[in-house]
Amino acid sequence: MKNSLQNIENEFFNKGFVKAKLKKEYVNKFKKLKEKIKNKFRDNFKNNNFENFHKSVSLKDINKVRMNIISFINANDRLKKDIYLSLKTIIDSLLGPDIIIQKSINLGIQMPSDPSRALFHKDTPLSSYHEIVLWIPLVNCQKSMCMLMVERNKHSQAEKLLNKKNKLEKFIKSYGQLREIKFGEALIFNTNNYHYVPINQTKKTRWAINIRLKNLFTPYGERNLLDYYEIIKLSPLSKIFIK
């Protein structure tokens, strides 16, 4: 595990993002989460699975349904802890012993050919530069179902093209990396990393949870501790002074 963790740290440092496997026991918890979602929203699913959700919900209605599902999963008090524990070794290695997590879990549902999506961007300075995003798909993501990432060493080139649409699109096609992420895996990236969500040109619906974490004592962005985050882990020393 030590060599594997070192490789993950190195890749994250060099690129600004890395793919990682969830701990096996927590993959089962995500399977149960999917069962709960499907049972609660069975009228929306009808006889379809997650990948075929678009066959029973229209583009017009999808955001309303998505927000209802987000409310449902956030009512699960244990889910944020399970997300953290599913990648604990890697998160602790990247962030240190005192960790806070975004209060509200987000869920993206992108149906085939849906044009509404996040364009080429990075999450800073709204988010802290000292923050990571966990992008955890609930289905196997392939091809254009995936997040497109740009390595850190290409950022200066990207920034020169932000107001040049055609050249930027060529740059993204040349240097953007589509990481295929299976159910049971996660994409971890720094909030200061450029990323892009392409139009889903597959015949499957993409489902992915995302949530942000940072060290309690690192600088914040425009989001403050009390409004946006909650403590998920404290070091023994911090526990003495934080009640």
C-alpha positions as CSV (number, residue, x, y, z in Angstrom):
1,M,0.0,0.0,0.0
2,K,2.9,2.4,0.8
3,N,4.2,2.3,-2.8
4,S,0.7,2.6,-4.2
5,L,0.0,5.6,-2.0
6,Q,3.3,7.2,-3.0
7,N,2.4,6.7,-6.7
8,I,-1.0,8.4,-6.1
9,E,0.7,11.3,-4.3
10,N,3.2,11.8,-7.1
11,E,0.5,11.7,-9.8
12,F,-1.7,14.1,-7.9
13,F,1.3,16.5,-7.4
14,N,2.4,16.3,-11.1
15,K,-1.0,16.5,-12.7
16,G,-3.4,18.0,-10.1
17,F,-5.7,15.0,-10.3
18,V,-5.6,11.2,-9.8
19,K,-7.9,8.2,-10.1
20,A,-8.3,6.0,-7.0
21,K,-10.2,2.9,-5.9
22,L,-12.7,3.1,-3.0
23,K,-12.2,0.7,-0.1
24,K,-14.1,-2.5,-0.9
25,E,-16.4,-2.4,2.1
26,Y,-17.6,1.0,1.1
27,V,-18.4,0.0,-2.5
28,N,-21.1,-2.1,-0.9
29,K,-22.4,0.9,0.9
30,F,-22.7,2.8,-2.3
31,K,-24.6,-0.1,-3.8
32,K,-27.0,0.1,-0.9
33,L,-27.3,3.9,-1.5
34,K,-28.3,3.2,-5.1
35,E,-30.9,0.7,-4.0
36,K,-32.4,3.3,-1.6
37,I,-32.5,5.9,-4.3
38,K,-34.1,3.6,-6.8
39,N,-36.7,2.5,-4.2
40,K,-37.5,6.0,-3.1
41,F,-37.8,7.3,-6.6
42,R,-39.3,4.2,-8.2
43,D,-42.0,6.3,-10.0
44,N,-39.2,8.1,-11.8
45,F,-37.1,5.0,-12.6
46,K,-40.1,2.9,-13.6
47,N,-38.4,-0.3,-14.9
48,N,-35.1,1.4,-15.9
49,N,-31.8,1.2,-14.2
50,F,-29.5,4.2,-13.5
51,E,-27.9,4.2,-16.9
52,N,-31.3,4.2,-18.6
53,F,-32.8,6.9,-16.4
54,H,-33.3,9.2,-19.4
55,K,-35.9,6.8,-20.8
56,S,-38.3,7.6,-18.0
57,V,-37.5,11.2,-17.1
58,S,-37.4,14.1,-19.6
59,L,-34.8,16.8,-19.9
60,K,-37.4,19.3,-18.9
61,D,-38.0,17.5,-15.5
62,I,-34.5,16.2,-14.7
63,N,-33.3,19.1,-12.6
64,K,-36.3,19.0,-10.4
65,V,-35.9,15.3,-9.9
66,R,-32.2,15.7,-9.3
67,M,-32.8,18.3,-6.6
68,N,-35.2,15.9,-4.8
69,I,-32.6,13.1,-4.9
70,I,-30.0,15.5,-3.5
71,S,-32.3,16.3,-0.6
72,F,-32.8,12.6,-0.1
73,I,-29.2,11.6,0.0
74,N,-28.3,14.6,2.2
75,A,-30.8,13.4,4.8
76,N,-28.5,10.4,5.3
77,D,-26.4,11.6,8.3
78,R,-23.8,8.8,7.7
79,L,-23.1,9.3,4.0
80,K,-20.5,12.1,4.3
81,K,-18.6,10.0,6.8
82,D,-18.7,7.0,4.5
83,I,-17.5,9.0,1.6
84,Y,-14.5,10.2,3.6
85,L,-13.8,6.7,5.0
86,S,-14.0,5.1,1.5
87,L,-10.9,7.1,0.5
88,K,-9.5,7.9,4.0
89,T,-5.9,6.9,3.5
90,I,-5.5,9.0,0.3
91,I,-7.4,12.0,1.7
92,D,-5.4,12.0,4.9
93,S,-2.2,11.8,2.9
94,L,-3.2,14.8,0.7
95,L,-4.8,17.0,3.4
96,G,-3.3,16.1,6.8
97,P,-4.9,15.2,10.1
98,D,-7.5,18.0,10.5
99,I,-10.1,17.8,7.8
100,I,-13.4,19.5,7.0
101,I,-15.9,18.5,4.4
102,Q,-18.6,20.3,2.4
103,K,-21.9,20.3,4.3
104,S,-24.0,19.4,1.3
105,I,-23.3,16.5,-1.0
106,N,-23.9,17.3,-4.7
107,L,-25.2,15.0,-7.4
108,G,-24.8,15.4,-11.1
109,I,-27.1,13.6,-13.5
110,Q,-26.2,14.1,-17.1
111,M,-28.5,12.5,-19.7
112,P,-27.5,11.8,-23.3
113,S,-27.2,14.9,-25.5
114,D,-28.1,17.2,-22.5
115,P,-26.4,20.6,-23.4
116,S,-26.6,21.9,-19.8
117,R,-23.2,21.4,-18.2
118,A,-20.2,23.1,-16.6
119,L,-17.9,24.5,-19.3
120,F,-14.1,24.8,-19.1
121,H,-13.3,26.2,-15.7
122,K,-11.6,25.8,-12.3
123,D,-13.3,26.2,-9.0
124,T,-11.0,28.8,-7.4
125,P,-11.1,31.5,-6.1
126,L,-14.6,30.7,-4.9
127,S,-13.2,27.5,-3.5
128,S,-10.0,27.4,-1.6
129,Y,-6.7,26.7,-3.5
130,H,-6.0,24.1,-0.7
131,E,-9.1,22.0,-1.4
132,I,-9.8,18.7,-3.2
133,V,-12.9,17.5,-5.0
134,L,-14.0,13.9,-4.8
135,W,-15.9,12.9,-8.0
136,I,-17.5,9.5,-7.4
137,P,-19.7,8.0,-10.1
138,L,-22.6,5.8,-9.3
139,V,-22.3,4.1,-12.8
140,N,-19.4,3.1,-15.0
141,C,-18.3,6.2,-16.8
142,Q,-16.8,5.9,-20.3
143,K,-15.9,8.2,-23.1
144,S,-18.0,11.5,-23.0
145,M,-19.6,10.4,-19.7
146,C,-16.3,11.3,-18.0
147,M,-14.8,14.5,-16.6
148,L,-12.1,16.0,-18.8
149,M,-9.0,17.2,-16.9
150,V,-6.0,19.3,-17.9
151,E,-2.7,18.7,-16.3
152,R,-1.2,21.5,-14.2
153,N,1.8,22.1,-16.5
154,K,-0.7,23.1,-19.3
155,H,-2.6,25.7,-17.3
156,S,-0.6,28.7,-18.5
157,Q,-1.3,27.8,-22.1
158,A,-5.0,27.3,-21.3
159,E,-5.2,30.8,-19.6
160,K,-4.0,32.5,-22.8
161,L,-6.9,31.0,-24.7
162,L,-9.8,31.6,-22.3
163,N,-11.2,34.3,-24.6
164,K,-10.5,32.5,-27.8
165,K,-13.2,30.0,-28.2
166,N,-12.0,28.1,-31.3
167,K,-8.4,27.9,-30.1
168,L,-9.5,26.8,-26.6
169,E,-11.6,24.0,-28.1
170,K,-8.6,22.8,-30.1
171,F,-6.5,23.0,-27.0
172,I,-9.0,21.0,-24.9
173,K,-9.1,18.3,-27.6
174,S,-5.3,18.1,-27.7
175,Y,-4.5,18.2,-24.0
176,G,-7.7,17.3,-22.1
177,Q,-7.6,13.9,-20.5
178,L,-10.8,11.9,-20.3
179,R,-10.4,9.6,-17.3
180,E,-12.7,6.6,-17.5
181,I,-13.9,6.0,-14.0
182,K,-15.8,2.8,-13.0
183,F,-18.3,2.5,-10.2
184,G,-16.2,1.8,-7.2
185,E,-13.6,4.3,-8.2
186,A,-13.2,8.1,-7.8
187,L,-11.5,11.0,-9.5
188,I,-9.7,13.3,-7.0
189,F,-8.6,16.7,-8.2
190,N,-7.5,20.0,-6.8
191,T,-10.0,22.9,-7.1
192,N,-7.5,25.0,-8.9
193,N,-7.3,22.4,-11.8
194,Y,-8.9,23.2,-15.1
195,H,-11.7,20.8,-16.0
196,Y,-14.5,20.4,-18.4
197,V,-17.7,18.4,-18.7
198,P,-18.3,17.4,-22.3
199,I,-21.8,16.8,-23.7
200,N,-22.7,13.2,-23.0
201,Q,-22.7,11.6,-26.4
202,T,-23.2,8.0,-25.2
203,K,-26.6,6.3,-24.8
204,K,-26.3,6.1,-21.0
205,T,-27.1,8.5,-18.2
206,R,-24.2,9.6,-16.0
207,W,-24.7,9.8,-12.2
208,A,-21.9,11.2,-10.1
209,I,-21.6,12.4,-6.5
210,N,-19.1,15.3,-5.8
211,I,-18.0,16.9,-2.6
212,R,-15.1,19.1,-1.4
213,L,-12.7,18.6,1.4
214,K,-9.8,20.7,2.8
215,N,-7.6,21.0,5.8
216,L,-9.2,23.0,8.6
217,F,-6.2,25.3,9.1
218,T,-5.3,26.1,5.4
219,P,-6.5,29.4,3.8
220,Y,-10.1,29.6,2.7
221,G,-11.6,30.9,-0.5
222,E,-14.9,32.9,-0.6
223,R,-16.7,30.1,1.3
224,N,-16.2,30.2,5.1
225,L,-16.0,27.4,7.6
226,L,-19.4,27.9,9.4
227,D,-21.6,28.3,6.3
228,Y,-20.1,25.8,3.9
229,Y,-18.1,23.1,5.8
230,E,-18.2,20.8,8.8
231,I,-15.4,19.0,10.6
232,I,-15.0,15.4,9.6
233,K,-11.7,14.6,11.4
234,L,-9.5,16.2,14.1
235,S,-6.0,15.4,15.2
236,P,-5.6,14.5,18.9
237,L,-4.0,17.9,19.5
238,S,-6.8,19.8,17.9
239,K,-9.4,17.9,19.9
240,I,-7.9,19.4,23.0
241,F,-8.7,22.9,21.9
242,I,-11.7,22.5,19.6
243,K,-15.0,21.6,21.2
